[in-house]
């Protein structure tokens, strides 16, 4: 037996489907015909029984429309039913012109209804996709561009809504950026977006101008805040004439005030000897003032004066024996200009005048003097840390009749100044008095009285040419040293 082709099998299936659908219709038609015949026989019998009754001509019915169901389904947009009916049609038979025209026009009508607001996007999209299921080439070709147009329209509407939300929240930059993403193909939405962008730009400009005016005209003008508001607006409107002009005006106002304040602060700091602070006032100025002629001239003038003044001040401090102040000034100078030629000279000066702590001095002979190995407390309750290398004289272990305690330092004439602080040690008897005696090569140079109420004695003694320096604690009158004690803190030997 010869095997049938796939087209023959499809045709057979279609014939069987038609037979299955036609059989009930055929039975109904037979029943209807039987009823009509019965009525005719009944009418004939009645006419025979009543000869005077008029005989009417039978009414001719119009032939049934085979595409009525399809036409109804298309009109009702029941494209699923229309698809079933089309599948039953002979593929070689053309659609009636009215149905074909209705299907071809339907995509445009659906889109027009959406644009008019009569139908929603989801409703129209669903109808268009159902139309494509009919698998009619002409209809499919008409549906595809409408689906794309619908997608573009919905995207434009979504962007418009988002931009409106940004604008309502005051985020003009995001709103403007979103409006500018709306495609020109959606002419009405695009036109509205352009109008909204212009309005938002105007609002943004006005807001910035208002903020700047408030900031500048307040009791304490905040020029930076005003410029920040204007710069923010200029990011959105980079070529705006009003914003640019106002920015230039306020920048000039700020620079004028800042120039005056910088010159005043620098002058005060320099006069007080705070050179790093003086030069710091010229640092961090706005870009518009980086090459300001007035400020540049002032800074150069201060720098020239500083190069001449700092070495003199360091030398003067060293002559006074204030090595720590000289060291601090040299450190500040190195921070200001680490590569300046004066820095090496300052370091040389400091090295020559570097002091020697009393507790570190070599060839030292201590009698009833001790190097503090723990913190010391004076009569006023102040503590002097042992780490600073302080010396102290104490009454502990002092024998009755001891008349003197001393510390001798062999200086060999290489130091010029002794500086030391003397303070009564905690426990010093209230009714006792001792004398601190400074001697050089056996000759008394100075003497200071100490009691429990003395407080701090700041001793500064010229020891130029002295080979053996002595610091002694001597009792008053015939007393001994018991129940007395003195702290010698911050003691140092300096070159000059």
PyMOL commands that set and color helices and strands:
alter all, ss='L'
color gray80, all
select helices_A, chain A and resi 6-49+68-75+79-88+97-115+121-132+137-168+172-179+187-216+223-236+241-271+275-280+287-289+293-319+323-336+341-352+358-360+386-388
alter helices_A, ss='H'
color red, helices_A
select strands_A, chain A and resi 356-357+364-367+369-371+376-377+383-384+391-394+404-410+417-424+434-440+443-450+457-462+468-475+485-494
alter strands_A, ss='S'
color yellow, strands_A
deselect
rebuild
show_as cartoon
